[in-house]
Amino acid sequence: MSSHDRKDSPHPIDKAPLKPENQATRDQRKQHENENYDHALEETFPASDPVSAFVPSKTRE
């Protein structure tokens, strides 16, 4: 069974053959991936906080 739908655009890895990667290029790519993961985590951080159970009451007149 295919891992994607027929309507999906072809994945870049399917288009071009990969060139061998040297250690410096690999380290640079991994660093970039880690920075992207860190940024994504920072963007989702408030959603990971628990919801406050505090419900403010109406003020007296």
CHARMM-style PDB file with segment names, atoms N, HN, CA, C and O in Angstrom:
ATOM      1  N   MET     1       0.836  -1.177   0.000  1.00  0.00      PROA
ATOM      2  CA  MET     1       0.000   0.000   0.000  1.00  0.00      PROA
ATOM      3  C   MET     1       0.885   1.246   0.000  1.00  0.00      PROA
ATOM      4  O   MET     1       1.936   1.275   0.640  1.00  0.00      PROA
ATOM      5  N   SER     2       0.459   2.236  -0.702  1.00  0.00      PROA
ATOM      6  HN  SER     2      -0.395   2.213  -1.221  1.00  0.00      PROA
ATOM      7  CA  SER     2       1.221   3.469  -0.817  1.00  0.00      PROA
ATOM      8  C   SER     2       1.137   4.289   0.462  1.00  0.00      PROA
ATOM      9  O   SER     2       0.139   4.223   1.180  1.00  0.00      PROA
ATOM     10  N   SER     3       2.179   5.059   0.748  1.00  0.00      PROA
ATOM     11  HN  SER     3       2.989   5.112   0.164  1.00  0.00      PROA
ATOM     12  CA  SER     3       2.191   5.883   1.958  1.00  0.00      PROA
ATOM     13  C   SER     3       1.627   7.281   1.709  1.00  0.00      PROA
ATOM     14  O   SER     3       1.582   8.098   2.629  1.00  0.00      PROA
ATOM     15  N   HSD     4       1.196   7.568   0.472  1.00  0.00      PROA
ATOM     16  HN  HSD     4       1.233   6.904  -0.275  1.00  0.00      PROA
ATOM     17  CA  HSD     4       0.608   8.869   0.193  1.00  0.00      PROA
ATOM     18  C   HSD     4      -0.494   8.739  -0.858  1.00  0.00      PROA
ATOM     19  O   HSD     4      -0.601   7.721  -1.541  1.00  0.00      PROA
ATOM     20  N   ASP     5      -1.287   9.760  -0.971  1.00  0.00      PROA
ATOM     21  HN  ASP     5      -1.199  10.587  -0.416  1.00  0.00      PROA
ATOM     22  CA  ASP     5      -2.403   9.796  -1.896  1.00  0.00      PROA
ATOM     23  C   ASP     5      -1.906  10.119  -3.310  1.00  0.00      PROA
ATOM     24  O   ASP     5      -0.859  10.745  -3.477  1.00  0.00      PROA
ATOM     25  N   ARG     6      -2.654   9.693  -4.308  1.00  0.00      PROA
ATOM     26  HN  ARG     6      -3.504   9.184  -4.172  1.00  0.00      PROA
ATOM     27  CA  ARG     6      -2.257   9.982  -5.698  1.00  0.00      PROA
ATOM     28  C   ARG     6      -2.220  11.474  -5.964  1.00  0.00      PROA
ATOM     29  O   ARG     6      -1.449  11.933  -6.806  1.00  0.00      PROA
ATOM     30  N   LYS     7      -3.036  12.235  -5.262  1.00  0.00      PROA
ATOM     31  HN  LYS     7      -3.663  11.862  -4.577  1.00  0.00      PROA
ATOM     32  CA  LYS     7      -3.115  13.675  -5.488  1.00  0.00      PROA
ATOM     33  C   LYS     7      -1.960  14.429  -4.841  1.00  0.00      PROA
ATOM     34  O   LYS     7      -1.719  15.592  -5.167  1.00  0.00      PROA
ATOM     35  N   ASP     8      -1.253  13.786  -3.938  1.00  0.00      PROA
ATOM     36  HN  ASP     8      -1.448  12.842  -3.673  1.00  0.00      PROA
ATOM     37  CA  ASP     8      -0.114  14.440  -3.291  1.00  0.00      PROA
ATOM     38  C   ASP     8       0.962  14.747  -4.320  1.00  0.00      PROA
ATOM     39  O   ASP     8       1.203  13.977  -5.249  1.00  0.00      PROA
ATOM     40  N   SER     9       1.603  15.897  -4.128  1.00  0.00      PROA
ATOM     41  HN  SER     9       1.408  16.523  -3.373  1.00  0.00      PROA
ATOM     42  CA  SER     9       2.718  16.217  -5.010  1.00  0.00      PROA
ATOM     43  C   SER     9       3.876  15.275  -4.704  1.00  0.00      PROA
ATOM     44  O   SER     9       4.024  14.821  -3.570  1.00  0.00      PROA
ATOM     45  N   PRO    10       4.691  14.983  -5.699  1.00  0.00      PROA
ATOM     46  CA  PRO    10       5.809  14.067  -5.445  1.00  0.00      PROA
ATOM     47  C   PRO    10       6.772  14.641  -4.409  1.00  0.00      PROA
ATOM     48  O   PRO    10       7.045  15.842  -4.391  1.00  0.00      PROA
ATOM     49  N   HSD    11       7.261  13.794  -3.580  1.00  0.00      PROA
ATOM     50  HN  HSD    11       7.040  12.819  -3.594  1.00  0.00      PROA
ATOM     51  CA  HSD    11       8.213  14.203  -2.555  1.00  0.00      PROA
ATOM     52  C   HSD    11       9.545  14.519  -3.224  1.00  0.00      PROA
ATOM     53  O   HSD    11       9.934  13.828  -4.166  1.00  0.00      PROA
ATOM     54  N   PRO    12      10.259  15.557  -2.758  1.00  0.00      PROA
ATOM     55  CA  PRO    12      11.531  15.917  -3.390  1.00  0.00      PROA
ATOM     56  C   PRO    12      12.532  14.762  -3.442  1.00  0.00      PROA
ATOM     57  O   PRO    12      13.346  14.686  -4.362  1.00  0.00      PROA
ATOM     58  N   ILE    13      12.474  13.880  -2.473  1.00  0.00      PROA
ATOM     59  HN  ILE    13      11.812  13.942  -1.726  1.00  0.00      PROA
ATOM     60  CA  ILE    13      13.421  12.770  -2.459  1.00  0.00      PROA
ATOM     61  C   ILE    13      13.142  11.807  -3.625  1.00  0.00      PROA
ATOM     62  O   ILE    13      14.041  11.095  -4.072  1.00  0.00      PROA
ATOM     63  N   ASP    14      11.896  11.790  -4.114  1.00  0.00      PROA
ATOM     64  HN  ASP    14      11.165  12.368  -3.751  1.00  0.00      PROA
ATOM     65  CA  ASP    14      11.542  10.921  -5.228  1.00  0.00      PROA
ATOM     66  C   ASP    14      12.023  11.483  -6.565  1.00  0.00      PROA
ATOM     67  O   ASP    14      12.143  10.738  -7.538  1.00  0.00      PROA
ATOM     68  N   LYS    15      12.296  12.769  -6.624  1.00  0.00      PROA
ATOM     69  HN  LYS    15      12.199  13.374  -5.834  1.00  0.00      PROA
ATOM     70  CA  LYS    15      12.656  13.425  -7.880  1.00  0.00      PROA
ATOM     71  C   LYS    15      14.131  13.275  -8.235  1.00  0.00      PROA
ATOM     72  O   LYS    15      14.472  12.886  -9.352  1.00  0.00      PROA
ATOM     73  N   ALA    16      14.983  13.579  -7.300  1.00  0.00      PROA
ATOM     74  HN  ALA    16      14.707  13.894  -6.393  1.00  0.00      PROA
ATOM     75  CA  ALA    16      16.415  13.621  -7.606  1.00  0.00      PROA
ATOM     76  C   ALA    16      17.180  12.622  -6.739  1.00  0.00      PROA
ATOM     77  O   ALA    16      16.842  12.417  -5.574  1.00  0.00      PROA
ATOM     78  N   PRO    17      18.189  12.017  -7.301  1.00  0.00      PROA
ATOM     79  CA  PRO    17      18.997  11.118  -6.483  1.00  0.00      PROA
ATOM     80  C   PRO    17      19.793  11.920  -5.447  1.00  0.00      PROA
ATOM     81  O   PRO    17      20.218  13.045  -5.713  1.00  0.00      PROA
ATOM     82  N   LEU    18      19.985  11.337  -4.284  1.00  0.00      PROA
ATOM     83  HN  LEU    18      19.640  10.423  -4.068  1.00  0.00      PROA
ATOM     84  CA  LEU    18      20.726  12.015  -3.225  1.00  0.00      PROA
ATOM     85  C   LEU    18      22.222  11.922  -3.461  1.00  0.00      PROA
ATOM     86  O   LEU    18      22.747  10.889  -3.875  1.00  0.00      PROA
ATOM     87  N   LYS    19      22.893  13.034  -3.185  1.00  0.00      PROA
ATOM     88  HN  LYS    19      22.466  13.874  -2.849  1.00  0.00      PROA
ATOM     89  CA  LYS    19      24.352  13.030  -3.249  1.00  0.00      PROA
ATOM     90  C   LYS    19      24.871  12.580  -1.888  1.00  0.00      PROA
ATOM     91  O   LYS    19      24.229  12.824  -0.866  1.00  0.00      PROA
ATOM     92  N   PRO    20      26.003  11.938  -1.869  1.00  0.00      PROA
ATOM     93  CA  PRO    20      26.579  11.579  -0.564  1.00  0.00      PROA
ATOM     94  C   PRO    20      26.815  12.834   0.269  1.00  0.00      PROA
ATOM     95  O   PRO    20      27.203  13.876  -0.259  1.00  0.00      PROA
ATOM     96  N   GLU    21      26.582  12.727   1.547  1.00  0.00      PROA
ATOM     97  HN  GLU    21      26.267  11.880   1.976  1.00  0.00      PROA
ATOM     98  CA  GLU    21      26.669  13.875   2.435  1.00  0.00      PROA
ATOM     99  C   GLU    21      27.932  13.757   3.283  1.00  0.00      PROA
ATOM    100  O   GLU    21      28.164  12.731   3.923  1.00  0.00      PROA
ATOM    101  N   ASN    22      28.753  14.820   3.286  1.00  0.00      PROA
ATOM    102  HN  ASN    22      28.565  15.653   2.766  1.00  0.00      PROA
ATOM    103  CA  ASN    22      29.941  14.770   4.135  1.00  0.00      PROA
ATOM    104  C   ASN    22      29.570  15.166   5.565  1.00  0.00      PROA
ATOM    105  O   ASN    22      28.456  15.628   5.809  1.00  0.00      PROA
ATOM    106  N   GLN    23      30.473  14.992   6.486  1.00  0.00      PROA
ATOM    107  HN  GLN    23      31.378  14.617   6.288  1.00  0.00      PROA
ATOM    108  CA  GLN    23      30.192  15.206   7.908  1.00  0.00      PROA
ATOM    109  C   GLN    23      29.833  16.662   8.200  1.00  0.00      PROA
ATOM    110  O   GLN    23      28.937  16.921   9.004  1.00  0.00      PROA
ATOM    111  N   ALA    24      30.509  17.609   7.568  1.00  0.00      PROA
ATOM    112  HN  ALA    24      31.237  17.399   6.916  1.00  0.00      PROA
ATOM    113  CA  ALA    24      30.231  19.029   7.817  1.00  0.00      PROA
ATOM    114  C   ALA    24      28.827  19.392   7.345  1.00  0.00      PROA
ATOM    115  O   ALA    24      28.107  20.107   8.042  1.00  0.00      PROA
ATOM    116  N   THR    25      28.436  18.912   6.183  1.00  0.00      PROA
ATOM    117  HN  THR    25      29.020  18.331   5.617  1.00  0.00      PROA
ATOM    118  CA  THR    25      27.103  19.182   5.652  1.00  0.00      PROA
ATOM    119  C   THR    25      26.044  18.543   6.536  1.00  0.00      PROA
ATOM    120  O   THR    25      25.003  19.145   6.800  1.00  0.00      PROA
ATOM    121  N   ARG    26      26.307  17.328   6.993  1.00  0.00      PROA
ATOM    122  HN  ARG    26      27.152  16.839   6.779  1.00  0.00      PROA
ATOM    123  CA  ARG    26      25.354  16.630   7.864  1.00  0.00      PROA
ATOM    124  C   ARG    26      25.180  17.387   9.171  1.00  0.00      PROA
ATOM    125  O   ARG    26      24.055  17.572   9.635  1.00  0.00      PROA
ATOM    126  N   ASP    27      26.284  17.826   9.769  1.00  0.00      PROA
ATOM    127  HN  ASP    27      27.198  17.676   9.392  1.00  0.00      PROA
ATOM    128  CA  ASP    27      26.213  18.578  11.026  1.00  0.00      PROA
ATOM    129  C   ASP    27      25.428  19.879  10.841  1.00  0.00      PROA
ATOM    130  O   ASP    27      24.631  20.256  11.700  1.00  0.00      PROA
ATOM    131  N   GLN    28      25.658  20.556   9.722  1.00  0.00      PROA
ATOM    132  HN  GLN    28      26.305  20.249   9.025  1.00  0.00      PROA
ATOM    133  CA  GLN    28      24.953  21.800   9.439  1.00  0.00      PROA
ATOM    134  C   GLN    28      23.451  21.542   9.256  1.00  0.00      PROA
ATOM    135  O   GLN    28      22.628  22.307   9.759  1.00  0.00      PROA
ATOM    136  N   ARG    29      23.097  20.485   8.551  1.00  0.00      PROA
ATOM    137  HN  ARG    29      23.766  19.863   8.142  1.00  0.00      PROA
ATOM    138  CA  ARG    29      21.689  20.143   8.349  1.00  0.00      PROA
ATOM    139  C   ARG    29      21.018  19.785   9.670  1.00  0.00      PROA
ATOM    140  O   ARG    29      19.895  20.213   9.935  1.00  0.00      PROA
ATOM    141  N   LYS    30      21.709  18.996  10.503  1.00  0.00      PROA
ATOM    142  HN  LYS    30      22.622  18.648  10.287  1.00  0.00      PROA
ATOM    143  CA  LYS    30      21.158  18.609  11.792  1.00  0.00      PROA
ATOM    144  C   LYS    30      20.962  19.833  12.698  1.00  0.00      PROA
ATOM    145  O   LYS    30      19.957  19.923  13.403  1.00  0.00      PROA
ATOM    146  N   GLN    31      21.897  20.756  12.684  1.00  0.00      PROA
ATOM    147  HN  GLN    31      22.713  20.684  12.111  1.00  0.00      PROA
ATOM    148  CA  GLN    31      21.784  21.976  13.481  1.00  0.00      PROA
ATOM    149  C   GLN    31      20.559  22.779  13.044  1.00  0.00      PROA
ATOM    150  O   GLN    31      19.813  23.288  13.881  1.00  0.00      PROA
ATOM    151  N   HSD    32      20.356  22.890  11.732  1.00  0.00      PROA
ATOM    152  HN  HSD    32      20.962  22.477  11.052  1.00  0.00      PROA
ATOM    153  CA  HSD    32      19.203  23.615  11.193  1.00  0.00      PROA
ATOM    154  C   HSD    32      17.895  22.931  11.608  1.00  0.00      PROA
ATOM    155  O   HSD    32      16.937  23.607  11.979  1.00  0.00      PROA
ATOM    156  N   GLU    33      17.850  21.601  11.548  1.00  0.00      PROA
ATOM    157  HN  GLU    33      18.629  21.051  11.246  1.00  0.00      PROA
ATOM    158  CA  GLU    33      16.662  20.855  11.972  1.00  0.00      PROA
ATOM    159  C   GLU    33      16.380  21.089  13.452  1.00  0.00      PROA
ATOM    160  O   GLU    33      15.232  21.302  13.841  1.00  0.00      PROA
ATOM    161  N   ASN    34      17.420  21.051  14.275  1.00  0.00      PROA
ATOM    162  HN  ASN    34      18.354  20.878  13.960  1.00  0.00      PROA
ATOM    163  CA  ASN    34      17.246  21.278  15.711  1.00  0.00      PROA
ATOM    164  C   ASN    34      16.725  22.679  16.004  1.00  0.00      PROA
ATOM    165  O   ASN    34      15.879  22.853  16.881  1.00  0.00      PROA
ATOM    166  N   GLU    35      17.219  23.675  15.284  1.00  0.00      PROA
ATOM    167  HN  GLU    35      17.906  23.534  14.571  1.00  0.00      PROA
ATOM    168  CA  GLU    35      16.735  25.046  15.461  1.00  0.00      PROA
ATOM    169  C   GLU    35      15.265  25.143  15.069  1.00  0.00      PROA
ATOM    170  O   GLU    35      14.486  25.827  15.734  1.00  0.00      PROA
ATOM    171  N   ASN    36      14.884  24.458  13.989  1.00  0.00      PROA
ATOM    172  HN  ASN    36      15.517  23.903  13.449  1.00  0.00      PROA
ATOM    173  CA  ASN    36      13.482  24.463  13.580  1.00  0.00      PROA
ATOM    174  C   ASN    36      12.596  23.809  14.634  1.00  0.00      PROA
ATOM    175  O   ASN    36      11.512  24.313  14.926  1.00  0.00      PROA
ATOM    176  N   TYR    37      13.043  22.688  15.212  1.00  0.00      PROA
ATOM    177  HN  TYR    37      13.924  22.278  14.975  1.00  0.00      PROA
ATOM    178  CA  TYR    37      12.277  22.023  16.263  1.00  0.00      PROA
ATOM    179  C   TYR    37      12.140  22.920  17.493  1.00  0.00      PROA
ATOM    180  O   TYR    37      11.066  23.002  18.089  1.00  0.00      PROA
ATOM    181  N   ASP    38      13.223  23.587  17.870  1.00  0.00      PROA
ATOM    182  HN  ASP    38      14.095  23.520  17.386  1.00  0.00      PROA
ATOM    183  CA  ASP    38      13.184  24.483  19.021  1.00  0.00      PROA
ATOM    184  C   ASP    38      12.204  25.633  18.788  1.00  0.00      PROA
ATOM    185  O   ASP    38      11.440  25.999  19.681  1.00  0.00      PROA
ATOM    186  N   HSD    39      12.233  26.190  17.596  1.00  0.00      PROA
ATOM    187  HN  HSD    39      12.853  25.892  16.870  1.00  0.00      PROA
ATOM    188  CA  HSD    39      11.328  27.292  17.259  1.00  0.00      PROA
ATOM    189  C   HSD    39       9.871  26.813  17.301  1.00  0.00      PROA
ATOM    190  O   HSD    39       9.004  27.506  17.833  1.00  0.00      PROA
ATOM    191  N   ALA    40       9.609  25.643  16.747  1.00  0.00      PROA
ATOM    192  HN  ALA    40      10.313  25.080  16.315  1.00  0.00      PROA
ATOM    193  CA  ALA    40       8.249  25.101  16.752  1.00  0.00      PROA
ATOM    194  C   ALA    40       7.777  24.855  18.183  1.00  0.00      PROA
ATOM    195  O   ALA    40       6.617  25.116  18.502  1.00  0.00      PROA
ATOM    196  N   LEU    41       8.652  24.360  19.040  1.00  0.00      PROA
ATOM    197  HN  LEU    41       9.595  24.148  18.781  1.00  0.00      PROA
ATOM    198  CA  LEU    41       8.295  24.131  20.433  1.00  0.00      PROA
ATOM    199  C   LEU    41       7.973  25.440  21.140  1.00  0.00      PROA
ATOM    200  O   LEU    41       7.018  25.507  21.914  1.00  0.00      PROA
ATOM    201  N   GLU    42       8.755  26.475  20.883  1.00  0.00      PROA
ATOM    202  HN  GLU    42       9.531  26.421  20.255  1.00  0.00      PROA
ATOM    203  CA  GLU    42       8.492  27.780  21.485  1.00  0.00      PROA
ATOM    204  C   GLU    42       7.152  28.329  21.031  1.00  0.00      PROA
ATOM    205  O   GLU    42       6.445  28.956  21.819  1.00  0.00      PROA
ATOM    206  N   GLU    43       6.789  28.105  19.775  1.00  0.00      PROA
ATOM    207  HN  GLU    43       7.363  27.595  19.134  1.00  0.00      PROA
ATOM    208  CA  GLU    43       5.517  28.598  19.244  1.00  0.00      PROA
ATOM    209  C   GLU    43       4.321  27.892  19.869  1.00  0.00      PROA
ATOM    210  O   GLU    43       3.247  28.485  19.967  1.00  0.00      PROA
ATOM    211  N   THR    44       4.478  26.650  20.291  1.00  0.00      PROA
ATOM    212  HN  THR    44       5.350  26.168  20.211  1.00  0.00      PROA
ATOM    213  CA  THR    44       3.363  25.895  20.851  1.00  0.00      PROA
ATOM    214  C   THR    44       3.372  25.892  22.370  1.00  0.00      PROA
ATOM    215  O   THR    44       2.502  25.270  22.980  1.00  0.00      PROA
ATOM    216  N   PHE    45       4.321  26.563  22.998  1.00  0.00      PROA
ATOM    217  HN  PHE    45       5.027  27.068  22.503  1.00  0.00      PROA
ATOM    218  CA  PHE    45       4.471  26.472  24.452  1.00  0.00      PROA
ATOM    219  C   PHE    45       3.228  26.881  25.239  1.00  0.00      PROA
ATOM    220  O   PHE    45       2.834  26.138  26.137  1.00  0.00      PROA
ATOM    221  N   PRO    46       2.587  28.014  24.958  1.00  0.00      PROA
ATOM    222  CA  PRO    46       1.418  28.365  25.776  1.00  0.00      PROA
ATOM    223  C   PRO    46       0.323  27.299  25.728  1.00  0.00      PROA
ATOM    224  O   PRO    46      -0.423  27.147  26.696  1.00  0.00      PROA
ATOM    225  N   ALA    47       0.214  26.581  24.655  1.00  0.00      PROA
ATOM    226  HN  ALA    47       0.819  26.704  23.869  1.00  0.00      PROA
ATOM    227  CA  ALA    47      -0.816  25.542  24.549  1.00  0.00      PROA
ATOM    228  C   ALA    47      -0.518  24.376  25.477  1.00  0.00      PROA
ATOM    229  O   ALA    47      -1.417  23.598  25.795  1.00  0.00      PROA
ATOM    230  N   SER    48       0.721  24.243  25.915  1.00  0.00      PROA
ATOM    231  HN  SER    48       1.451  24.875  25.657  1.00  0.00      PROA
ATOM    232  CA  SER    48       1.068  23.131  26.792  1.00  0.00      PROA
ATOM    233  C   SER    48       0.816  23.457  28.259  1.00  0.00      PROA
ATOM    234  O   SER    48       0.905  22.568  29.106  1.00  0.00      PROA
ATOM    235  N   ASP    49       0.504  24.712  28.579  1.00  0.00      PROA
ATOM    236  HN  ASP    49       0.432  25.434  27.891  1.00  0.00      PROA
ATOM    237  CA  ASP    49       0.212  25.084  29.959  1.00  0.00      PROA
ATOM    238  C   ASP    49      -1.173  24.587  30.350  1.00  0.00      PROA
ATOM    239  O   ASP    49      -2.080  24.583  29.517  1.00  0.00      PROA
ATOM    240  N   PRO    50      -1.355  24.169  31.599  1.00  0.00      PROA
ATOM    241  CA  PRO    50      -2.683  23.723  32.020  1.00  0.00      PROA
ATOM    242  C   PRO    50      -3.678  24.883  32.029  1.00  0.00      PROA
ATOM    243  O   PRO    50      -3.300  26.038  32.223  1.00  0.00      PROA
ATOM    244  N   VAL    51      -4.932  24.562  31.822  1.00  0.00      PROA
ATOM    245  HN  VAL    51      -5.238  23.623  31.665  1.00  0.00      PROA
ATOM    246  CA  VAL    51      -5.984  25.568  31.827  1.00  0.00      PROA
ATOM    247  C   VAL    51      -6.237  26.001  33.261  1.00  0.00      PROA
ATOM    248  O   VAL    51      -6.271  25.170  34.169  1.00  0.00      PROA
ATOM    249  N   SER    52      -6.414  27.289  33.465  1.00  0.00      PROA
ATOM    250  HN  SER    52      -6.386  27.964  32.728  1.00  0.00      PROA
ATOM    251  CA  SER    52      -6.672  27.814  34.796  1.00  0.00      PROA
ATOM    252  C   SER    52      -8.107  27.486  35.214  1.00  0.00      PROA
ATOM    253  O   SER    52      -9.037  27.623  34.419  1.00  0.00      PROA
ATOM    254  N   ALA    53      -8.280  27.056  36.453  1.00  0.00      PROA
ATOM    255  HN  ALA    53      -7.525  26.944  37.099  1.00  0.00      PROA
ATOM    256  CA  ALA    53      -9.609  26.721  36.962  1.00  0.00      PROA
ATOM    257  C   ALA    53     -10.298  27.959  37.548  1.00  0.00      PROA
ATOM    258  O   ALA    53     -11.458  27.884  37.954  1.00  0.00      PROA
ATOM    259  N   PHE    54      -9.607  29.075  37.595  1.00  0.00      PROA
ATOM    260  HN  PHE    54      -8.665  29.136  37.265  1.00  0.00      PROA
ATOM    261  CA  PHE    54     -10.147  30.292  38.171  1.00  0.00      PROA
ATOM    262  C   PHE    54     -11.215  30.896  37.258  1.00  0.00      PROA
ATOM    263  O   PHE    54     -10.970  31.129  36.074  1.00  0.00      PROA
ATOM    264  N   VAL    55     -12.398  31.146  37.816  1.00  0.00      PROA
ATOM    265  HN  VAL    55     -12.597  30.956  38.778  1.00  0.00      PROA
ATOM    266  CA  VAL    55     -13.488  31.796  37.076  1.00  0.00      PROA
ATOM    267  C   VAL    55     -13.820  33.077  37.822  1.00  0.00      PROA
ATOM    268  O   VAL    55     -14.291  33.016  38.958  1.00  0.00      PROA
ATOM    269  N   PRO    56     -13.591  34.224  37.222  1.00  0.00      PROA
ATOM    270  CA  PRO    56     -13.858  35.479  37.931  1.00  0.00      PROA
ATOM    271  C   PRO    56     -15.363  35.672  38.152  1.00  0.00      PROA
ATOM    272  O   PRO    56     -16.174  35.344  37.285  1.00  0.00      PROA
ATOM    273  N   SER    57     -15.722  36.203  39.316  1.00  0.00      PROA
ATOM    274  HN  SER    57     -15.063  36.469  40.020  1.00  0.00      PROA
ATOM    275  CA  SER    57     -17.136  36.468  39.596  1.00  0.00      PROA
ATOM    276  C   SER    57     -17.466  37.887  39.179  1.00  0.00      PROA
ATOM    277  O   SER    57     -16.580  38.704  38.931  1.00  0.00      PROA
ATOM    278  N   LYS    58     -18.746  38.160  39.106  1.00  0.00      PROA
ATOM    279  HN  LYS    58     -19.466  37.497  39.307  1.00  0.00      PROA
ATOM    280  CA  LYS    58     -19.173  39.519  38.746  1.00  0.00      PROA
ATOM    281  C   LYS    58     -18.932  40.431  39.954  1.00  0.00      PROA
ATOM    282  O   LYS    58     -19.031  40.003  41.104  1.00  0.00      PROA
ATOM    283  N   THR    59     -18.618  41.675  39.668  1.00  0.00      PROA
ATOM    284  HN  THR    59     -18.537  42.022  38.734  1.00  0.00      PROA
ATOM    285  CA  THR    59     -18.376  42.631  40.748  1.00  0.00      PROA
ATOM    286  C   THR    59     -19.705  43.134  41.309  1.00  0.00      PROA
ATOM    287  O   THR    59     -20.696  43.225  40.585  1.00  0.00      PROA
ATOM    288  N   ARG    60     -19.719  43.459  42.597  1.00  0.00      PROA
ATOM    289  HN  ARG    60     -18.914  43.386  43.185  1.00  0.00      PROA
ATOM    290  CA  ARG    60     -20.925  44.021  43.224  1.00  0.00      PROA
ATOM    291  C   ARG    60     -21.100  45.456  42.795  1.00  0.00      PROA
ATOM    292  O   ARG    60     -20.138  46.166  42.501  1.00  0.00      PROA
ATOM    293  N   GLU    61     -22.334  45.859  42.766  1.00  0.00      PROA
ATOM    294  HN  GLU    61     -23.116  45.282  43.004  1.00  0.00      PROA
ATOM    295  CA  GLU    61     -22.603  47.269  42.406  1.00  0.00      PROA
ATOM    296  C   GLU    61     -22.775  48.108  43.634  1.00  0.00      PROA
ATOM    297  OT1 GLU    61     -23.006  49.312  43.531  1.00  0.00      PROA
TER     298      GLU     61
END
